[in-house]
């Protein structure tokens, strides 16, 4: 099948595009993306399906005009981020996000890549930090808990589609095994640039829902921010460097994110 046989474009991101394919969807990776990425995400989707998580069912991995793609079930509805542009609906969607996320974290992440290992690799790879600073961060990261929970790795309101009580989570390429607090901190970092108040509010809502100390989430901020520097996000570099150097208490995470901003894509 060629890319010309696919239906309309449903969405586009930095790494891939999503197209209609009959009653299914094809997530088509950008040209040059390695074959391993498609198979890794397909395996992560299969793992999520086995755990009964709200993820599209994976059908097959194949090439379309030289680009690798995954054929999967279609998630219905619009992204939560669009619904949350109306402040009146933001609270319900934040609560639904926290419920989905915490439910995911209640499952074991057996067989998935390690979250701490991924953070370590990205910290080591970024050219934006000095080698001594990287070593300090890697030493600090080694002392953080490893965790063994099912983590999404890219959980934000553009990747949650549908209604609050019938939502589905997409984009599972970065699914991993690790501590829930680190996964929530990753969500905060992804959401902070387009919607800082929403990002801070999500930390509060998740912590309350899961019954954990928000400071356990904030403690991961220097490591998650440092790893994000390796992802080619120039518009975020200044804030990320501040988060790395200032530490969790001074890095700009408000004590209580009560004001809700308008989210944009992470």
Order of alpha helices (4+ residues) and beta strands (2+ residues): beta-beta-beta-alpha-beta-beta-alpha-alpha-alpha-alpha-beta-beta-beta-beta-alpha-alpha-alpha-alpha-alpha
